[in-house]
Amino acid sequence: MLTLALALLPSAFLAGTPDVNAQEPSQPTPGQQVVLVTGSTSGLGREVALRLGAMGWHVIVHGRNQERGIEVVDEINSQGPGNARFYRADLASFDQTREFGESLLRDYERMDVLVNNAGFGSAPNERLVSEDGHEFRFQVNYLSTFLLTHMLMPRLHSSQPSRIVNVSSLAQSPIDFDDVMIENNFSGGRAYGQSKLAQIMFTFDLDEELDDTDIMVNSLHPATYMPTGMVLRAGAQPRATIDEGADAVMQLVVSDEIEGGQFFRGLVPARANDQAYDMQARASLKALSRELTGIR
């Protein structure tokens, strides 16, 4: 199963290790705000990274494709006033995700904002398995986000006020805790929707855990069918622009007018799937996530 699943993936998904830089990496200046945008070599993540660089932030660009990552870094560094550094890591691998987190803890003393944007869409409509043996979308879209976020928590704590933004979706499928890895009745849409609902449940839980801190946690559906690679591969007709999606993400990054613990549809608060408000379901998800990632 694993061999077949990996064979179905593009070669870029299998490439590389964290912290691969084509030139001497940029470093944040004293007092400069630091943001990590996962999945920022293309699409929505790229646009958010460019905007934050234009605002003077130090942007940690992440992705699987080194060439595209360096292009984004070069664009941010050349346009100023911010600067950027690229790290390559495949979130389909817990080993690479852990190495990525360890590299960031080594290289950075602060982390003002974490934007968990990286993801894998509903296409192809085939059940793929990660190298760790988990349903592919559940690991890439959710479990590795859970792992990386917890690893970076010391930097988010020391940089308060800080923020975590989880880029989710309106496409939400309830989690069947008797078959979380969807070995039965699989569909790519169901797997994607389950992983995105898990992100929202994680958002609500984490916001409650951090209630006595100045760390704000929110999730959002940025826009419907932006012309990203994920949408185009699924054969969907774009209905919104990447700029619209970036506007929604940027609000959660910089606005002083919002509160934490919310799910947004674009620029406005919205209600997520009912399971996101089920305390027992969230507790089950948290316990499972800790078990699978080794987070204690």
C-alpha positions as CSV (number, residue, x, y, z in Angstrom):
1,M,0.0,0.0,0.0
2,L,2.7,2.5,1.0
3,T,4.8,1.8,-2.2
4,L,1.8,2.3,-4.4
5,A,0.7,5.4,-2.6
6,L,4.2,7.0,-2.9
7,A,4.3,6.1,-6.6
8,L,1.2,8.1,-7.2
9,L,2.8,11.3,-5.9
10,P,4.8,13.8,-7.8
11,S,8.6,13.6,-7.2
12,A,8.6,16.9,-5.5
13,F,6.6,15.4,-2.7
14,L,9.4,13.0,-1.9
15,A,12.3,15.4,-2.2
16,G,14.5,17.1,0.3
17,T,15.2,17.8,3.9
18,P,14.6,20.8,6.0
19,D,16.7,24.0,6.0
20,V,18.1,23.8,2.5
21,N,19.2,27.2,1.4
22,A,20.8,28.3,-1.9
23,Q,22.5,31.3,-0.4
24,E,23.5,32.7,3.0
25,P,20.1,32.8,4.8
26,S,18.6,36.1,5.9
27,Q,18.2,36.6,9.6
28,P,15.6,38.8,11.4
29,T,16.8,42.1,12.7
30,P,16.3,43.0,16.4
31,G,12.7,43.7,17.0
32,Q,11.6,42.5,13.6
33,Q,8.4,40.4,13.6
34,V,8.8,36.8,12.5
35,V,6.2,34.7,10.7
36,L,6.2,31.1,9.4
37,V,3.9,30.5,6.5
38,T,3.8,26.8,5.7
39,G,3.1,25.9,2.1
40,S,4.2,29.3,0.9
41,T,6.0,28.5,-2.4
42,S,2.8,28.9,-4.4
43,G,-0.8,30.0,-4.3
44,L,-2.4,31.5,-1.2
45,G,0.6,30.9,1.0
46,R,3.0,32.6,-1.4
47,E,0.7,35.7,-1.6
48,V,0.5,35.9,2.2
49,A,4.3,35.6,2.5
50,L,4.9,38.3,-0.1
51,R,2.4,40.7,1.7
52,L,4.0,40.2,5.0
53,G,7.5,40.7,3.5
54,A,6.3,44.0,2.0
55,M,5.1,45.0,5.5
56,G,8.6,44.5,6.9
57,W,8.3,41.1,8.5
58,H,10.9,38.3,8.5
59,V,9.1,35.6,6.6
60,I,10.0,31.9,7.0
61,V,9.0,30.4,3.6
62,H,8.3,26.7,3.7
63,G,7.6,24.1,1.0
64,R,8.7,21.0,-0.7
65,N,10.1,22.6,-3.9
66,Q,13.5,24.2,-3.3
67,E,13.6,26.1,-6.6
68,R,10.2,27.8,-6.0
69,G,11.0,28.4,-2.4
70,I,14.2,30.3,-3.3
71,E,12.3,32.3,-5.9
72,V,9.8,33.5,-3.2
73,V,12.7,34.3,-0.8
74,D,14.5,36.3,-3.5
75,E,11.3,38.2,-4.3
76,I,10.8,39.1,-0.7
77,N,14.4,40.1,-0.1
78,S,14.6,42.2,-3.3
79,Q,11.3,44.1,-2.8
80,G,11.9,44.8,0.9
81,P,11.6,46.1,3.5
82,G,11.2,42.6,5.0
83,N,13.4,39.6,4.4
84,A,13.0,35.9,4.2
85,R,14.5,32.4,4.5
86,F,13.4,29.1,3.0
87,Y,13.1,25.7,4.6
88,R,12.3,22.6,2.8
89,A,10.3,19.9,4.6
90,D,7.6,17.3,3.6
91,L,4.8,17.3,6.1
92,A,3.9,13.8,4.9
93,S,6.9,12.7,7.0
94,F,6.9,13.0,10.8
95,D,10.7,12.8,10.7
96,Q,11.0,15.7,8.3
97,T,8.4,17.7,10.3
98,R,10.3,17.1,13.5
99,E,13.6,18.1,11.8
100,F,11.9,21.2,10.5
101,G,10.6,22.2,13.9
102,E,14.0,21.5,15.5
103,S,15.7,23.7,12.9
104,L,13.3,26.5,13.6
105,L,13.9,26.2,17.4
106,R,17.6,26.3,16.8
107,D,17.6,29.2,14.3
108,Y,15.0,31.5,15.8
109,E,14.5,33.1,19.2
110,R,11.0,34.3,18.4
111,M,7.9,33.4,16.4
112,D,5.2,36.1,16.3
113,V,2.8,34.3,14.0
114,L,2.4,30.8,12.7
115,V,0.2,30.4,9.6
116,N,-0.5,26.7,9.1
117,N,-1.4,26.9,5.4
118,A,0.2,23.8,3.8
119,G,-2.2,21.2,2.6
120,F,-3.1,18.4,0.2
121,G,-6.5,18.5,-1.6
122,S,-9.2,16.1,-2.4
123,A,-7.6,15.0,-5.7
124,P,-6.7,12.3,-6.6
125,N,-9.7,10.3,-5.4
126,E,-7.5,7.5,-4.2
127,R,-6.5,6.5,-0.7
128,L,-2.9,7.4,-0.2
129,V,-0.8,6.4,2.8
130,S,2.1,8.4,4.3
131,E,5.5,7.0,5.1
132,D,4.3,6.8,8.7
133,G,1.4,4.6,7.8
134,H,-1.4,7.2,8.2
135,E,-4.1,8.3,5.7
136,F,-2.2,10.9,3.7
137,R,-4.4,14.0,4.0
138,F,-5.0,13.4,7.7
139,Q,-1.3,13.5,8.3
140,V,-0.3,16.4,5.9
141,N,-3.2,18.6,6.6
142,Y,-3.7,17.9,10.3
143,L,-1.3,15.7,12.2
144,S,1.8,17.4,11.1
145,T,0.2,20.8,11.8
146,F,-0.6,19.5,15.3
147,L,3.0,18.3,15.7
148,L,4.7,21.4,14.3
149,T,2.5,23.8,16.3
150,H,3.3,22.1,19.6
151,M,7.0,22.0,18.8
152,L,7.0,25.8,18.2
153,M,4.9,26.7,21.2
154,P,8.0,27.8,23.3
155,R,8.8,30.5,20.7
156,L,5.1,31.6,20.4
157,H,5.0,31.8,24.2
158,S,8.2,33.9,24.4
159,S,7.0,36.2,21.6
160,Q,3.6,37.2,23.1
161,P,1.4,38.7,21.9
162,S,1.5,36.0,19.2
163,R,-0.9,34.3,16.8
164,I,-1.7,31.0,15.2
165,V,-3.8,30.9,12.0
166,N,-5.0,27.5,10.8
167,V,-6.1,27.7,7.1
168,S,-9.0,25.3,6.9
169,S,-12.1,25.0,4.7
170,L,-15.9,25.0,4.5
171,A,-15.4,21.4,3.3
172,Q,-15.7,19.6,6.6
173,S,-16.5,15.9,7.1
174,P,-17.3,14.5,10.6
175,I,-14.6,12.2,12.0
176,D,-15.5,8.5,12.4
177,F,-13.3,7.6,15.4
178,D,-13.8,3.9,14.6
179,D,-12.2,4.5,11.2
180,V,-10.2,7.7,11.4
181,M,-7.8,6.5,8.5
182,I,-10.9,5.9,6.3
183,E,-10.0,2.3,5.3
184,N,-13.7,1.8,4.4
185,N,-15.9,4.0,2.1
186,F,-13.0,6.2,1.2
187,S,-13.3,9.3,-1.0
188,G,-10.8,12.1,-1.4
189,G,-13.4,14.6,-0.5
190,R,-14.2,12.9,2.7
191,A,-10.6,12.6,3.6
192,Y,-9.9,16.2,2.9
193,G,-13.0,17.4,4.8
194,Q,-12.1,15.3,7.8
195,S,-8.6,16.7,8.0
196,K,-10.0,20.2,7.7
197,L,-12.5,19.7,10.4
198,A,-9.7,18.3,12.6
199,Q,-7.8,21.6,12.1
200,I,-10.8,23.5,13.4
201,M,-11.3,21.2,16.4
202,F,-7.6,21.7,17.2
203,T,-8.1,25.4,16.9
204,F,-10.9,25.5,19.4
205,D,-9.1,23.2,21.8
206,L,-5.8,25.1,21.6
207,D,-7.4,28.4,22.1
208,E,-9.0,27.1,25.3
209,E,-5.7,25.7,26.5
210,L,-4.0,29.1,25.9
211,D,-6.8,31.1,27.6
212,D,-4.4,32.5,30.2
213,T,-1.8,33.6,27.6
214,D,-1.7,36.3,24.9
215,I,-1.6,33.8,22.1
216,M,-4.6,34.1,19.7
217,V,-5.7,31.0,17.7
218,N,-8.1,31.1,14.9
219,S,-9.0,29.1,11.8
220,L,-10.7,30.1,8.5
221,H,-12.0,29.2,5.2
222,P,-10.2,31.9,3.2
223,A,-12.2,31.9,0.0
224,T,-14.2,29.4,-2.2
225,Y,-12.3,27.8,-5.1
226,M,-9.4,30.1,-5.5
227,P,-7.2,29.4,-8.6
228,T,-4.6,27.4,-6.7
229,G,-3.0,24.2,-7.8
230,M,-5.1,22.3,-5.3
231,V,-8.3,23.6,-6.8
232,L,-7.2,23.2,-10.4
233,R,-6.1,19.6,-9.9
234,A,-9.5,18.8,-8.5
235,G,-11.1,20.1,-11.7
236,A,-13.0,22.8,-9.9
237,Q,-13.9,26.1,-11.6
238,P,-12.4,29.1,-9.6
239,R,-14.9,31.3,-8.0
240,A,-12.7,33.6,-5.9
241,T,-9.3,35.2,-6.3
242,I,-6.1,34.4,-4.3
243,D,-6.2,38.1,-3.3
244,E,-9.6,37.6,-1.6
245,G,-8.2,34.6,0.3
246,A,-5.1,36.5,1.3
247,D,-7.2,39.3,2.6
248,A,-9.0,36.9,4.9
249,V,-5.7,35.4,6.2
250,M,-4.1,38.8,6.7
251,Q,-7.0,39.9,8.9
252,L,-6.3,37.0,11.3
253,V,-2.6,37.8,11.2
254,V,-2.7,41.6,11.8
255,S,-6.1,42.9,12.8
256,D,-6.6,44.3,16.3
257,E,-10.4,43.9,15.9
258,I,-10.8,40.1,16.3
259,E,-10.8,37.7,19.1
260,G,-9.4,34.1,19.3
261,G,-11.1,30.7,19.2
262,Q,-13.2,31.4,16.1
263,F,-13.8,29.9,12.7
264,F,-14.1,32.5,9.9
265,R,-15.6,32.3,6.5
266,G,-13.6,34.8,4.6
267,L,-13.6,38.0,6.7
268,V,-16.6,37.1,9.0
269,P,-17.0,34.6,11.8
270,A,-19.0,31.5,10.9
271,R,-20.2,28.3,12.4
272,A,-18.2,25.1,11.7
273,N,-19.5,21.6,11.5
274,D,-21.3,20.6,14.7
275,Q,-18.6,18.1,15.6
276,A,-16.2,21.0,16.2
277,Y,-18.3,22.0,19.3
278,D,-18.5,18.4,20.6
279,M,-16.2,18.3,23.7
280,Q,-16.1,14.5,23.7
281,A,-15.1,14.4,20.1
282,R,-12.5,17.0,20.6
283,A,-11.1,15.1,23.5
284,S,-10.9,11.9,21.5
285,L,-9.1,13.8,18.7
286,K,-6.6,15.3,21.0
287,A,-5.8,11.9,22.6
288,L,-5.4,10.3,19.2
289,S,-3.3,13.2,17.9
290,R,-0.9,13.0,20.9
291,E,-0.6,9.2,20.6
292,L,0.2,9.4,16.8
293,T,2.6,12.3,17.0
294,G,4.3,11.5,20.3
295,I,3.4,14.9,21.7
296,R,2.8,14.8,25.5
